[in-house]
Amino acid sequence: MSAGVKAGAGVAGAVLLLTTAACSGGEKDDGVTVGGKADAAAPQVTIDPGDGNGKARPEAGVVVTATGGKLEQVTVALRGKPVDGAMSADKTSWRSRTLRPGARYTVSAVAKSPQGKATAVNSKFTTLKAAAELDIADVSPNSGEKVGVGMPIIVTFNRAVGDRKAVERALEVKSAKAATGAWYWVSDTQVIFRTKNGEYWQPNQPVTFTAKLAGVKSGKQTYGVSDYTRRFRIGDSHIITASTKTHRLVVKKNGKKIKSWGISAGRGGRVVNGTDTFLTTSGIHLTMGKENPAIMTSEWMGVKPDDKKNGGYKEVIPHAVRISNSGEYIHSMASTVWAQGRQNVSHGCLNSPPAAAQWFYSWAYRGDPVIITGSKRGLPWNNGWSFYEMSWSKWVKGSALDRTVTTA
């Protein structure tokens, strides 16, 4: 066995010499040491985890180091497929990404000394199994969906994440055109990515979200067991502005005004705990989804539909585009055409002419910004997808790593 070939035992300061089961043969005529008698001029190669290790830590990955020479080649494979890794600038060490739990890996490495002597080493090991698995339960946008320039990426996990830093490091967002954004943890099971305030996604480009979760330790004996990829596309820039004072809505596409119509916003008059729930909220909304029809009732405010004395109602509304979780929509309303452009008579929605609402319903993407002004009722940052209502500095603080992300 060559003294120049070693495999780390996975314990600090401990080194296990490879047996002929890991590297076979003696010194070859071509100057490559694979085993057998030692060659003082040959480099020494160390692999951690060591050969035969049956409980390697997935989060630690594989580390290959060379002394007395530089690494020429390192291959770590799972069922014949190579594992990502990075070589150090001086080519004396190589480190893999995290590894899949409960999997068997093979490693091969070659190092060469300044004198031209080479050492080749091979190793096999198995990683620990996960007692509990971390996985992604849901992601928005949908796969292949074309979305608006304000669209967030909402990631929901199947269980609580203990080590948010480790999991956030595994999340990547790449776009064809650079954007600055950040992750914000709204709970132990959900994290949201959005772009910087005032800097939406650039239009008409692909975006890829990747979660390299395999081998990431998120809690006690809890690991991600597989990676996840979601691809979607940013469409044209759709920016909608509306004023509850001028009773007007304006639509811009890629910076150019293409449509405008009169609207009737929330009339006000129902104050609960200091909030007038019949007022439309002012702020940066995002379109969240479409309903045709939407069933709107007074039950959300604890009033039965047939209780007309206390404002009860139940209506079937066509061509409704949701913009918040508090029941606000841009929708068709034929019965209030007389007020649209003149007076606010709704329960908080932006009542629109039927033809305009039908056009908007077909045209809008999810994630289009809808900027409403004129109302004294503010929009909370977590009322639907109104994430741009939170200041950028506070949003970045919600990252486990307290950092911004560049997507290029």
N, C-alpha and C positions, 0 to 999 in steps of 0.2 A: 504494500500500500504506500502511495506517495505521501510523504510528509507535507507536501505542498497543497493537499486537498483536504478541506475541512467542512463540516456542516454544523451550524449552531444548534445547540440543544434547546434553545428557546429560554435559557436561564442565564442571567447576567454572569459573565465570567466563565461559563461552562462551554466547552467545545467537544463535539463528538466526531472522531475520525470516521469517514465514510468507509463502509465495508465494500467488498467486491460486488455485493448485491446492488449498490448504488452506482459504482463505477467499475467497470471490468477491464481486464487486460493489463499489460505492463507498459513501459515506455516505448513509444513507437519510433520508427526510424525517421519520421518527419519532424521530430522534436516536440510532439504534443504528449504531455504527461497525463495519463488517464488513471494510473494506479501503479502498483508495483514499487520498485525502488525509488527513493527520493532523488530529486535533482535540485541542488541548491540554487540553481539559476532560474528555476521555474517559479512563477508567481503562486501565491497561496489564495485559494478561493473559499469563502465561507458562505453557507446558505442558512438562513433562519426563516422558517422552522426547519429543524433538523430532519434528516432522512428517517422515515418510519414514524414520525410524530403522528399520533392519532387524535390529538386534541388541540390542534393549532387554533389560535384565536383569529377569527375572521377579520376583526377590526384592525389587527396588526399587519395584515398583508404578508408579503414576502420581501425579504431584504437580502440582496446578494452583494458581497464586498470582496474586493481584491487588494492584496498587499504585494508589493514587489512587482507590480505590473498594472495594466489597465484592462478593463472588461471589453472584450471584442463583441460578445454576443450573449444575450440573456433571453431565454424563452420560458415563460410560465404558461402552462396550458391546463384547461379543464375540458375533458372529453375531446381533446384534439384542437380546441379553439383557444387562441392566444389571449392572455390577460393583459390589460393595459398597465403600463408602468412608465417610470421616468428614470433616465440615467443622469447621474450627477455631472456637473460641468467638467470635472477632472477624470471622469470615466472610471472611478474607483468604487462606485456604489450604484446600485439600481434598486428602486423600491416600487412595488406593485400598488395598485389600488386595493380597496377592501375585497375580501374573498367571500364566495357564497358559503353559507353554513352547511355542514354535513356533506361536503364534497371532497373528492380526491383529486389532488393536483400533482402534476409532474413539473420538474424544473431542470433545465439544462443551461450551463453557462460555460463560456470560454474566456480566459484571460491570457494576455501575452506580456512578457517581460521586455524591458528595453533591449535585452540581448537576443530577443526573438524566440525565447522559449515560451511555449504555450501550455496551459493547464485546462483540461476539460473536466466538468463535474456534472453529475446527474443526481436527482433526489426525488423522492415521492413522500407525500404526507397527506393527512386528512384533517379537515377542519371540524371544530365543534358543531354539534347540532343545535339548532335554536329551540329553546323550550317554549318560546312564544314568538310569533312572527309579526313583523310590522309590514303593512302593505298599504297601498293607496286605494281608498274606497271610491273616490270620485274626483274628477278634475273638470273644471270649466275653463276655457271653451270646450266644445265638443270636438272630436277628431275631424279634421278637414273643414271645420266651420269658418266662414268668412265673417269677421267681426269688426266692430267699430274701433276708432283710434283710442278710446278710453278703456278698452276691455281689460279687466284684471284677470290674473290667473289664480283661480281658487282651488287649493289642494286640500282634500279631506282624507285623513288617515283612518284606518280601521280600528285603531286603539290609541290611547294617550301616549304622547311622545315625552319620554323622560329627559333625554339628552337632546334638547333642541339645537344646540350648536352643531353636534355631529350630524344631525339630519339636515340642517340647513346647508352645511358644507356640501352635501351630496346633491343639492338642487341647482340646476343650471338652466338659464334662459338665454337662447341665442336667436338673434334676428339679423336679417340681411342688412338692415340699416340701424346704426347704433342708437340705443336708447339708454338712459340712466333710470334705474328703478331700485326698488328695495322690497324685501319680504317683511311682513308684519304678522306676528302670531296673534290671532284673535282668540285662540283657546289651545288646549293641549292636543286637540285633534285637527286643527285647521290653521293653515298659513296662507297668506294672500300676497301676491306680487302685483305691484302697480308701478307706473312710471312717475317720474318727478312732477310735482305741481307745475302746471303750465307747459309741460313738455310731453304731450301725448305720443303714442306710437306714430312713426311716420307711415303714411298710407301706402297701400299696395305692396306688401312684402310678406314673405313667409316668416313664421316664428316657430321655434322648437323648444319645448320644455322637456327636460330630462331629469329624472330622479335616479341617481346611481346609488340605490339603497342596498344592493346586495352586499352583505357583510357589515353594514353600519349597525353599531350597537346603540340602540335607542333606550334601553333600560336593562334591568337585571335579567340576564339570560334571554333578552329580547333582541332579535336581529331582523333587519331587512333581508329577504331571501331572493329577491329579484329586482332588476332595474325596470324603469317605466319611462316611456316616451309618448308625448302627445304633440302632434303637429297641427297648426291651424294657420290662418292667413288674415292679415289686416287688409280690409277693403279700402274703398275711397274714404276720405275724410268727410264725415257728416257732423256738422256742428249746428245744433238747434238752440236758438235763444227765444225766450218768451218773457213778456212783461205783464204782470197782473194789473199794472196801472194803465198802460196803453192798450191792453187787451189785444196784443198782437204777437204772433209767433212767426219767426223767420228761420228759413232753412238754408244752410250753405253747404255746397258740395265742393271739396277741394278749394275752399276759400272764396267761392263765388256764390252769390245769392241766386237760388233757383226757384224758390217758392215762398209765399207769405200768405197768412190768412188770419182772420179775426178769431179770437178765442174767448171763452168765458171761464174764469178761474174760480177759486173757492170764495164763497160769499162771506164766510165767517159767521160768528154768532153762537158758537157752542164751545164754551170754555170749560175745560176739565183740568184740574190741578194746575191752573195757570196757563194752560195751552189752549189756543183756539183751534180745535180739531177740524173745523170747517174751512180753515185757510189753507191755501196751497203753500208748500214750503219753498222758500228762496234758497238757492244754492246750486251746486253742480251735481245734477242727477246723471245716471247712466241708464239707458234703456236696458231692461232686464229680460223681457220676453213678450210674447204676443198671445192674445186670446181672442178668438172669434167664434162664439161670443164670450164675453165676460159676464158672470152673474154677480151683480153688485147689490148688496143688501145693507141695511142698517144694523145688522147683528154685530158687526165689528165694534159698535159703540154701545152694545148692550140693550138695543132697542129692537123689539120685534117688528118685522116688516109691516104688519097690519096695525101697528100702533101709530096712526097718522097724527094723533095729538102731539106726540113727542118726536115727530119727524121720521117715523118709520117708513121704509121704502124697500122695494125689491125690483130691480130693473135688469133686463137682458140687453147688454150693450155690444153692438158689433164693432169690429176693427179697433180693439183696445191694445195699446202698447204700454206695458207697465214701466214706471220710472221710480218706484219706491216700494217699500214694504208696508207703508201706512195707507195703501189703497189709492195711490195717485197713478193716473194713466193719462195718456193723450188718446182720446177716443172720439168716436162719432156720437153726435147727439142732435138729432133732427129737431127735437122739441125745444131746444134753446137757441136755435139759429137766430131768433129775434134779438138775443142778448149778446151773441158773439161779436166781438169787436166794440162793444158798448158798455157791458155791465157784467159783474161777477155774480153768478147765481148757482154755481156748482157746490158740491160737498168737498171740493179740494182738487178734483181732476181738471184737466184742460179740455173742456168741451170744444169740439171742432165740427165744421161742416162735414156732412157725410162723405162728399166726394174727396175732400182733402184728407180726412181720416183714413179712407180706404187706400188712397195713394200712399200715405205715410206708412200704413201697416205693411204694404208690399215692399216699400223702399228701404225701410230702416233695418240696420243690423243690431244685434245685441252689442252693447258697449258703446253706443253713440252718446256723446255728451249732450245733455239737455240742461241749459243754464237758465234758471228762472230767477227773475228779479222783481222787486216791487212789493213783496209781502213782508210783513213784520214777523212772520213765523219762520224761524231758521230751520235748516235741514241738518239733523244729527249725522255724524260721519258714518254711523252704522245702520242708517235707515235704508235698507236695500244695498245698492252698490255705490253709495255716496262717499266713497273712500277719499276722494279729492277734497272733501271738507276738512280732513285732518291736516294740520300743518306738516310740511315735509320733514322738519327736524324731529317732530314727535313720531311720525311714521317710521323713520329710520331707527329710532330708539326701540321700536317694537320688533326689530330684527334681533334674533338671539346673538348675532355676531356684531350688532351695532354698526352696520356698514351698508354702503350703496353697492349696486351691481351695474356693470356696463355689459350690455347684451351683444355687442359686436363680436 
